[in-house]
Amino acid sequence: MAERVNFIVKAERVRAKDIRKALEEAGIEVRSVIEVFRDEEREEEEAPPNGG
């Protein structure tokens, strides 16, 4: 029986299908890729001012 393992992957500027493709190309059988959190990047001008 094959061992089932779960991993958490933190990546920048990538889509779930790209993660699946990379893993499968490395010979890793992927059952599912689930996105649980997306932290949208803020633009420099939207960041709060320093000090004040």
Steps between C-alpha positions, in 0.01 A plus 500: 500500500632843408570749775291816489673823597372858523723802443459873542658701220554873524567655161504838333340581168385147414171329422382169642514333159868601469580336835319182393683494166843546663436222753373259237801574276718406799324163516278583798141378477273790601153427637399866548630853534298719735556872539423596859634854522594773257672814627460763232805721459442867565648773285772720654271804503229306686732407789447701822749786550797438729498682832267776566 
